[in-house]
Structure formats: structure tokens, C-alpha cells
Amino acid sequence: MKGGQKAKSVKLTTTGIQILILVVTSAGDGIDYDHADWANAKFDVTGPMPEAIDAPVEEKVILTPRPGPAPKLNNPLVFGTRPGNPFIYRIPATGTRPMTFAVEGLPKTLKLDPASGILTGTSPDTRGEYAMVFKAGNASGQDERPFKLVVGDTLALTPPMGWNSWYIHYNRVTDAGMREAADAMVASGMADYGYMYVNIDDCWSKKRKDEPYRDNCGGILTNEKFPDMKGLTDYIHSKGLRAGIYTSPGPWTCAGYMSTLGYEQLDAQRFAEWGFDFLKYDWCTYEISDEKALHDYMKPYALMGEILKNLKRDMVYNLCQYGMGNVWEWGAKVEAQTWRTMGDVGFMSFLDAGLENCQYAAYAGPGRWNDPDYILIGWVGDARKMGEGAPVNLTPNQYYQYMSLWTMMASPLFFSGDMTRLDDFTLNVLCNAEIIGVNQDILGRQGVIVTQTEDYFVITKPLADGSIAAGVFNTSVVEQSVRVSWKELGLKGRQSVRDLWRQQDLGTHKNSIDVKLPLHGVVMLRLSSAK
């Protein structure tokens, strides 16, 4: 049912039913302005009246095996950069520290700190592909893994990974909070799995009525909570991480802080001078004509895209305009690498957001990614009230569904919870190398839904080595068993199957596999020909 419709009468014969569940959902369009009532509900029964029972309790079961003491390199196999630009990269590796790093085939413009695994310098001036081999060793063993630096025009050859301040700090974000997040990204081990961007969202510039907004040269000014932007990015870079910033093409940001309209070139240049590596460009107060023509949607983003492309700094460009004008069709044309496909996930079900984003798979690929917003698990803020943090209102199994869905959609993986309250369970969801490996696969294909019923759906994602990843998601309110056939996955013959969350081989199966899905559960599989 949708808003404005008349009430409907529902009669159900309950003979033989032992458990009856009455469910109200958002109907797939978000929860804004939703209201529903069961009016005049009654049960006509013979015998005892029905009894209300509690919903099943979901335990926080850690599925991801802890990494061993020996080195395990977790870098993506490719990385894009533009010629001659500043370069910083922390080689992601788990294992006991101290650890010694080496790089075979390192370009002369780069240098390696062998103790930290941090690469610094500038990217080569000559376009092309630079094949390297990362190596890591400690007292427990050694590991090596290829890495290809692609010097050209395309950034974000795999989906960007990192953290954003919005859903936990809102207008309370500070320089100290950003440094704290960078520290936590390393200390928690997230950086060892490839998380690298530490991004400020809204509320760093001068708030409306807090004049002056700009200096005598027109340069944008920060508020008192950010006294030294260059010092902040230097600190983030000292960890081998990258820094991101936020602004809007309108006169003000969403929260009413000074923005970029009329100062696009000047502000972008200042962001580069400060040392930022990522820009989120949020529509908010930008105004267009009532006709809302496509070129009006594209205009401000094309302007900034051209500026960023010509800066002497790699800056990943994220369009945040909520899917208007079918941005997935033209985001890459305005030099963006990622674009939001819908509204804020803080105001809607993550499953609804993911299922909507799944529709745009044809437009994703290396350097161009559909972005359904951030990963909100762990300790997050109240999006409606911009309030203090609290544990997110999701069950443990929904944590797994959330990360699995974003992984299968080849979405940017940006956590936006409290980095200082990361518990073992949340880290086990965020930091599974095999799950992240599906997201970071160099083929760059976004998964597509191949089966969808009222109770479950199946997404498949082809991978560069010829195998496929398959995610089976339970959308019912009870546990269930599902038989997944090779025919629906587009496969033939015997398949070797691996459970990615548990990192366990499930053997060889001929035509199908039966999976047990707990309430709100998901199973992530990797299937490869047994030949």
C-alpha cells in the first residue's frame, strides 16, 4: 500500500498455522512519512487464544577467522594514478609486527619505508603500466603479491575504501576527531585490509553568519575546529593514509556552512595545496530551473570535474546528488569516479538502498562506481537529529548482509561509524580479506540479481580469474534453507565452492548447493570450475 490509498480489509484463514508474523515494511521507498495501523484486528479461534512470542535472538557470532602471525598481503592488484602527481600508499598486510617490506620493480620516482610499508614520492611522468611485486616478511614467514600501478587518466580502478565522519560526528567534527580516526584506522587493523581514505564531511568551513567566510584573496576559511588543514593532511599522510574533504556546488553546504559557488577553481586549488586526495561534492543548495534539464544537473559537476582533472594532485571525485537526472548514465562523463545513486542511507533501509542500486550495474566498472552511501554498522549517530552515537539498530546477521551487499555491488566501502568504538564483532565484518577481495576484484563488474522472491534473493558477480561470487540473502523473518542451482548462476559442470565469510572450502558440487540462511542471514560463496 502507498500513501493516500484507502484502508484494505484482510482476512486470513489460520487453520494449521503455528506461528503468524505480521510485518509492516517501507514498501521499498524509504521510511519518510510512513505510517501504518492494524485497525480492528481480531482472531476468531476455537480453543486457546494466540500468544505473543518474542522474536528470535541473534547472537554476535564472529565468522571471519583471525589472521595468523605470518604476513598476508591484501592489496588490490591494480591502482590508478595520473602522471607526475604526489603519491602515497600504505601496503596493506596482516601479520605480527615488526614486519619488513620490499618492492620488486619499484619506479625510481617512488621510495619505500621498509619498516612501515609506506610508499611515497611522485607517480612516474610516463604513462603506462608499472608491474611490481610487494613482499612482506617477519619471524613467522613471508608473503608476496603482484601490484600494477597504472599511470594514465583513470583513478579508482577498484572501489575506494575508507571512513567518513558524517554519520557519527555531524557538526561536531573536529581536527582532533579526524586525527583520532586516522590513528584508529591503523591501530584497529582496518588499514591492513586496504581502508585508506580518512574523509571530513560537512561542517569544517565557516557557518552562515560567522563572517568572514573567505580571506582577502578569496580563499575559503575554516572554522575554529580546524585550525590547520595542511597539518591535518600531513598527519593523515604520515600514517600512509589519504585525506578527503567535502563541499557543495551551491552557496552553502547541507548543514549551512560556506561552500564553493563562484570559487570553484580557487577552492579546488586550495584543497590540493592542503593535501586532500578525495572530494565529495554535495548538491544541497545548488539551484536549477524548474525544467530540470539534464545539462542543468551536469553543469556544476562537469565544471568541478574538469578542474580536478587538471590539478597536480590525484583527487578521487565523488558526486553526491542523490541519483538525480540518472547520474549513473553520465557521472563518468563529468570526470567523476563515484556517484551516489539515491538519498542518504541513514534515512532508509540498507536493503532497500542496495536493491535499488543493483539496477544500475551496467554503468559500473573500473574508475566508475555506483555509490549507495556509507556502511552504517557498529556505533553510529542519529541521522534525523544529528545526535550523539549509539549502537546501530541492526541485528548481527544484518551486519553481514550489509557488508555482503555493498561488496557484491562493487560499491565504495566507506564506514561511517565511530572509529573509537570498534569492537571485535564489527571489525570481523569490516575486515574479511576474502570478502573485500570480491569488492576489489580487478574485473570491476557490479553484481546483478539473478533470483528474487519474497523470501530471498541471489546476486552473482563475475571475477577476473573466471570464478564467480554469489550472495544469497534472506529477506524473510524466519530462517530458511535455499537450494541454489548452477543453472540460475549461469554455471555448468562440477563446481568447487568456498564459504567466504568462514573462509572454508565446502567441497565439489555437481548441479546445486543447499544453503541454510538464518534470520536476516546471508551466505557468500565463491564458485570455480572443478576442472
C-alpha positions in Angstrom: 0.0 0.0 0.0 1.1 3.6 -0.7 0.2 6.9 1.0 -3.3 8.2 0.2 -4.8 4.8 -0.5 -7.9 3.7 1.3 -7.6 1.0 4.0 -7.8 -2.6 2.9 -9.6 -5.4 4.7 -7.6 -8.5 5.1 -9.0 -11.9 6.1 -6.7 -14.9 6.6 -7.6 -18.5 7.3 -5.2 -19.5 10.1 -6.1 -23.2 10.3 -2.9 -25.2 10.8 -0.7 -22.2 11.3 1.5 -22.4 14.4 3.4 -19.1 14.0 1.9 -16.0 12.4 4.0 -12.9 11.8 2.5 -9.5 11.0 5.1 -7.3 9.2 5.0 -3.7 8.1 7.8 -2.6 5.8 8.8 0.6 3.9 7.5 -0.9 0.7 10.9 -0.2 -0.8 10.7 3.6 -1.0 12.3 4.6 2.3 10.6 5.3 5.7 10.0 9.1 5.3 6.3 10.0 6.2 5.4 6.3 6.6 2.5 5.4 9.0 0.6 2.2 9.3 -2.0 0.7 11.6 -3.6 -2.6 12.2 -7.2 -1.4 12.8 -9.9 -3.6 14.4 -7.7 -6.6 14.3 -9.1 -9.8 15.9 -8.7 -13.5 15.9 -11.7 -15.9 15.7 -10.5 -19.1 17.2 -11.6 -22.3 18.7 -9.5 -23.3 21.7 -6.8 -21.1 23.4 -6.2 -17.6 22.2 -2.9 -16.9 20.3 0.0 -15.9 22.5 2.6 -13.2 21.5 6.1 -14.5 21.4 9.4 -12.7 21.4 11.4 -12.5 18.1 14.4 -14.9 17.9 17.6 -13.6 19.4 20.6 -13.3 17.0 23.9 -13.9 18.6 27.0 -12.0 17.6 28.9 -14.9 16.0 32.3 -14.0 14.6 32.7 -15.8 11.3 35.9 -14.3 10.0 39.0 -16.2 11.1 41.6 -14.1 12.8 44.7 -13.6 10.7 47.7 -15.6 11.6 51.1 -14.3 12.7 52.7 -14.8 9.2 52.4 -11.9 6.7 49.4 -11.8 4.4 49.3 -9.1 1.8 45.8 -7.7 1.0 46.5 -5.1 -1.7 44.3 -4.8 -4.8 46.1 -5.9 -7.9 45.9 -2.6 -9.7 45.9 1.1 -8.7 45.4 4.2 -10.9 47.3 7.5 -10.7 47.9 10.4 -13.0 51.4 11.2 -14.3 53.8 13.1 -12.1 51.4 13.6 -9.2 52.2 13.2 -5.5 51.8 9.6 -4.4 51.3 7.9 -1.1 50.3 4.3 -0.5 50.4 2.1 2.6 50.9 -1.6 1.6 48.1 -3.4 3.4 49.2 -6.5 5.2 48.2 -8.5 8.2 50.6 -10.4 10.5 52.7 -9.8 13.5 54.7 -6.6 13.5 57.6 -5.8 13.2 57.4 -6.7 9.6 59.8 -5.8 6.8 58.6 -4.8 3.3 60.2 -4.8 -0.1 59.0 -3.9 -3.6 60.4 -5.5 -6.7 60.1 -3.2 -9.8 59.6 0.0 -7.8 59.7 3.0 -10.1 62.5 5.5 -9.5 60.1 8.3 -8.6 58.9 6.3 -5.5 60.6 5.2 -2.3 59.6 2.7 0.2 59.9 2.7 4.0 60.7 -1.0 4.6 59.5 -0.9 8.2 56.1 0.7 7.7 55.4 -0.4 4.1 54.6 3.2 3.1 55.3 4.3 -0.5 55.9 8.0 -1.1 57.1 10.2 -3.9 55.5 11.0 -7.2 54.0 8.8 -9.8 56.1 8.3 -13.0 55.8 11.0 -15.6 55.5 8.5 -18.4 52.1 6.9 -18.9 51.8 3.2 -18.8 51.6 0.1 -16.6 54.3 -0.5 -13.9 54.3 -4.0 -12.7 55.6 -4.6 -9.2 55.7 -7.3 -6.6 55.0 -6.4 -3.0 56.9 -8.5 -0.4 56.5 -8.8 3.3 58.3 -10.8 5.9 58.5 -11.4 9.7 59.7 -14.0 12.1 56.7 -16.2 11.2 57.1 -16.2 7.4 56.9 -14.3 4.1 54.3 -13.4 1.5 54.4 -11.7 -1.9 51.7 -10.3 -4.2 51.7 -8.5 -7.5 50.7 -4.9 -7.8 50.3 -2.9 -11.0 50.5 0.9 -11.0 48.5 2.2 -14.0 49.7 5.8 -14.8 47.1 7.5 -17.0 43.8 9.3 -16.7 41.8 6.8 -14.6 41.7 6.9 -10.8 39.9 4.4 -8.5 40.4 1.3 -10.7 38.9 -0.6 -7.8 36.2 0.9 -5.4 37.7 3.3 -2.9 37.8 2.2 0.7 37.9 4.3 3.9 36.0 6.2 6.5 33.7 9.3 6.5 32.9 11.5 9.5 29.2 12.3 8.8 27.1 9.7 10.4 29.0 9.8 13.7 30.3 13.4 14.1 27.9 15.5 12.0 28.5 19.2 13.0 30.7 18.1 15.9 33.6 17.1 13.7 37.0 18.4 14.7 40.6 18.3 13.7 41.3 16.1 16.7 38.5 13.7 15.8 39.9 13.3 12.3 43.4 12.5 13.7 41.8 10.1 16.1 40.1 8.3 13.2 43.4 8.0 11.3 45.1 6.6 14.4 42.2 4.1 14.8 42.3 3.0 11.1 45.9 1.8 11.6 45.6 0.6 15.2 42.4 -1.4 14.6 43.9 -3.2 11.6 41.5 -1.7 9.0 44.4 -0.2 7.1 45.9 -3.7 6.8 42.9 -4.7 4.7 43.0 -1.7 2.3 41.0 1.0 4.0 42.9 4.2 3.2 40.7 7.4 3.0 40.0 9.4 6.1 37.4 11.9 5.0 35.9 15.0 6.6 32.3 15.6 5.6 30.3 18.8 6.2 30.9 21.4 8.9 34.6 22.2 8.5 34.2 25.7 6.9 32.7 28.9 8.3 29.0 28.6 9.3 26.4 31.0 7.9 26.6 34.4 9.8 30.1 33.6 11.0 31.8 36.1 8.8 34.3 36.5 7.2 33.9 33.3 5.1 37.0 34.0 2.9 40.3 35.7 3.2 41.3 38.8 1.2 42.4 36.6 -1.7 39.0 34.8 -1.8 40.4 31.7 -0.2 37.9 29.7 1.8 38.4 29.9 5.6 38.0 27.0 8.1 36.1 27.3 11.4 37.8 27.2 14.8 37.6 23.4 14.9 40.0 23.1 12.0 43.0 25.5 12.7 45.5 23.8 10.3 44.2 21.8 7.3 47.7 21.3 5.9 48.9 20.0 9.3 45.9 17.7 9.4 46.5 16.1 6.0 50.2 15.8 6.8 49.3 13.9 9.9 47.0 11.5 7.9 49.6 11.1 5.2 52.2 10.2 7.9 50.2 7.1 8.6 50.3 6.2 4.9 46.6 7.1 4.5 44.8 9.5 2.3 42.6 12.5 3.3 39.2 13.6 1.9 37.2 16.8 2.1 33.6 17.9 1.4 31.9 20.9 -0.2 28.9 21.8 -2.4 28.5 23.5 -5.8 25.8 25.7 -4.1 26.4 28.8 -1.9 26.1 26.7 1.3 26.6 23.2 2.3 23.7 21.0 3.5 24.3 22.0 7.1 24.6 25.7 6.3 28.4 26.2 6.0 30.3 28.2 3.4 30.6 26.4 0.1 32.1 26.8 -3.4 29.7 28.6 -5.8 31.7 31.1 -7.8 35.0 30.0 -6.3 35.3 26.5 -7.8 38.9 26.9 -9.2 40.2 28.7 -6.1 38.7 26.2 -3.7 39.9 23.1 -5.6 43.4 24.6 -5.8 43.3 25.2 -2.0 42.1 21.6 -1.4 45.1 20.4 -3.4 47.5 22.7 -1.6 46.2 21.5 1.7 46.9 17.9 0.5 43.5 16.4 0.1 43.1 13.2 -2.0 39.3 12.9 -2.3 36.4 15.3 -2.8 32.8 14.7 -2.0 30.7 17.3 -3.9 27.2 17.6 -2.4 24.3 19.1 -4.3 22.4 20.7 -1.4 21.8 24.4 -2.0 22.6 24.5 -5.8 19.6 25.7 -7.7 18.5 24.9 -11.3 15.5 25.9 -13.4 12.1 24.4 -12.9 12.5 22.4 -16.2 15.3 20.4 -14.5 17.1 19.6 -17.8 19.9 17.1 -17.9 22.5 19.7 -18.7 21.5 21.7 -15.6 22.2 18.6 -13.4 25.5 18.1 -15.2 26.8 21.6 -15.3 28.2 22.1 -11.8 29.7 18.7 -11.7 31.3 19.0 -15.1 32.9 22.3 -14.1 34.5 20.8 -11.0 35.4 17.6 -12.7 37.4 19.5 -15.3 39.2 21.5 -12.6 40.1 18.4 -10.6 41.4 16.5 -13.7 43.9 19.3 -14.3 45.2 19.7 -10.8 48.7 18.4 -9.9 47.2 16.1 -7.4 45.1 12.9 -7.7 41.7 13.7 -6.1 39.0 11.0 -6.3 35.8 12.8 -7.2 32.5 11.6 -5.6 29.3 13.1 -6.8 26.6 13.4 -4.1 23.4 14.5 -5.8 21.2 11.6 -4.8 20.7 10.0 -8.2 19.0 13.0 -9.9 19.0 13.0 -13.7 20.1 9.3 -13.8 23.6 10.3 -12.7 24.8 6.7 -13.3 24.4 7.4 -17.0 26.7 10.5 -17.1 28.8 10.6 -13.9 31.9 9.3 -15.8 31.4 11.9 -18.5 32.0 14.7 -15.9 35.2 13.1 -14.8 33.8 11.5 -11.6 34.9 8.2 -10.2 31.9 7.5 -7.9 28.3 8.9 -7.7 25.5 8.5 -5.3 22.5 6.7 -6.8 19.9 7.6 -4.1 19.3 9.5 -0.9 21.0 9.1 2.4 21.1 5.5 3.7 20.6 6.9 7.2 17.0 7.6 6.2 16.2 4.2 4.6 16.7 0.5 4.9 20.1 -0.6 3.7 18.4 -3.5 1.9 16.1 -1.1 0.0 19.1 1.1 -0.9 21.1 -1.9 -2.1 18.2 -3.4 -4.2 17.7 0.0 -5.9 21.4 0.4 -6.5 21.5 -3.1 -8.1 19.5 -1.8 -11.0 22.4 0.3 -12.3 25.1 -2.5 -12.6 25.5 -1.9 -16.3 27.1 1.6 -15.6 29.8 0.4 -13.2 33.4 -0.6 -13.9 37.0 0.4 -13.2 37.1 4.1 -12.4 33.3 4.5 -12.3 31.3 3.1 -9.4 27.7 3.3 -8.2 27.6 4.6 -4.6 24.6 3.7 -2.4 26.2 5.7 0.6 28.1 4.5 3.6 28.3 1.4 5.7 26.4 2.1 9.0 27.3 -0.7 11.4 28.7 -0.5 14.9 28.3 2.7 16.8 26.6 5.5 14.7 24.7 8.7 15.2 21.0 9.6 14.8 20.7 10.8 11.2 17.4 12.6 11.8 18.6 14.5 14.9 22.3 14.7 14.1 22.6 13.2 17.6 25.2 11.5 19.6 26.2 8.0 18.7 24.6 4.7 19.8 24.7 1.1 18.6 23.1 0.9 15.2 19.6 -0.6 15.1 20.5 -3.7 13.2 20.8 -7.3 14.2 24.2 -9.1 14.0 23.1 -11.0 10.9 22.2 -7.7 9.2 25.7 -6.5 9.7 26.8 -9.4 7.5 24.1 -8.7 5.0 25.1 -5.0 4.8 28.8 -5.7 4.1 28.0 -8.5 1.7 25.6 -6.4 -0.3 28.0 -3.5 -0.7 30.7 -5.9 -1.6 28.7 -7.6 -4.3 27.6 -4.3 -5.8 31.3 -3.2 -6.2 30.3 -0.2 -4.1 32.8 2.1 -2.4 33.4 0.7 1.1 33.2 3.6 3.4 32.5 3.0 7.1 30.9 6.0 8.8 30.6 4.8 12.4 32.6 5.6 15.5 36.2 4.6 14.9 37.0 4.7 18.6 34.3 2.2 19.5 35.2 -0.6 17.0 34.5 -3.9 18.7 35.7 -7.4 17.6 32.4 -8.2 16.0 32.2 -5.1 13.9 35.8 -5.4 12.8 35.2 -9.1 11.9 32.5 -7.8 9.5 34.6 -4.9 8.1 37.9 -6.8 7.8 37.5 -10.1 6.0 40.1 -10.3 3.2 38.2 -12.7 1.0 35.0 -10.6 1.2 36.9 -7.4 0.4 38.8 -9.3 -2.4 35.4 -9.7 -4.2 34.7 -6.0 -3.9 38.3 -5.1 -5.1 38.4 -7.6 -8.0 40.1 -6.0 -11.0 37.4 -7.1 -13.5 35.3 -4.4 -11.8 31.9 -5.9 -12.5 29.0 -5.0 -10.3 26.9 -7.9 -9.2 23.4 -8.5 -10.6 20.3 -10.1 -9.1 19.6 -13.4 -10.8 16.9 -14.7 -8.5 14.4 -12.7 -6.3 11.4 -14.0 -4.4 9.5 -12.6 -1.4 11.8 -14.6 0.9 15.3 -14.3 -0.6 17.4 -13.0 -3.4 20.6 -14.1 -5.1 23.3 -11.8 -6.6 26.2 -13.0 -8.7 29.4 -11.2 -9.6 31.9 -12.5 -12.2 35.6 -12.3 -11.1 38.8 -11.8 -13.0 40.1 -15.3 -12.5 37.0 -16.9 -14.1 35.2 -17.8 -10.9 32.0 -16.1 -9.7 30.9 -14.8 -6.3 27.3 -15.5 -5.2 25.5 -13.9 -2.3 22.3 -15.5 -1.0 20.3 -13.1 1.2 17.4 -14.0 3.5 14.7 -11.3 3.4 12.0 -13.3 5.2 11.5 -13.1 9.0 12.3 -16.7 9.7 15.4 -18.9 8.9 15.2 -21.0 5.8 17.0 -23.4 3.5 17.6 -22.5 -0.1 18.8 -24.6 -3.0 20.9 -22.6 -5.4 21.2 -24.2 -8.8 24.1 -23.8 -11.2 21.6 -23.0 -13.9 20.4 -19.9 -12.2 24.0 -18.8 -11.6 24.9 -19.4 -15.3 27.2 -22.3 -14.5 27.7 -25.8 -15.8 29.5 -28.9 -14.5 31.1 -29.6 -11.2 32.0 -26.5 -9.1 34.4 -26.1 -6.2 32.6 -24.0 -3.6 34.1 -21.8 -0.8 32.3 -20.1 2.0 33.9 -16.6 2.1 32.7 -15.4 5.5 34.1 -18.5 7.2 37.0 -18.9 4.7 36.2 -22.6 4.4 36.1 -24.9 1.4 32.7 -26.6 1.0 33.9 -29.3 -1.4 32.8 -30.0 -5.0 29.1 -29.9 -6.0 27.6 -31.1 -9.2 24.4 -29.2 -10.0 23.5 -27.1 -7.0 24.2 -26.4 -3.4 21.8 -26.2 -0.4 22.5 -23.3 2.0 21.0 -22.6 5.4 20.1 -19.0 5.9 19.5 -17.8 9.5 17.0 -15.0 10.2 18.4 -11.9 8.4 21.2 -14.1 7.2 23.5 -14.2 4.2 25.8 -16.8 2.6 28.7 -15.6 0.4 30.1 -18.2 -1.9 32.9 -18.3 -4.4 32.4 -20.9 -7.2 35.0 -22.1 -9.7 35.1 -24.9 -12.2 36.3 -28.1 -10.6 38.2 -28.9 -13.8 
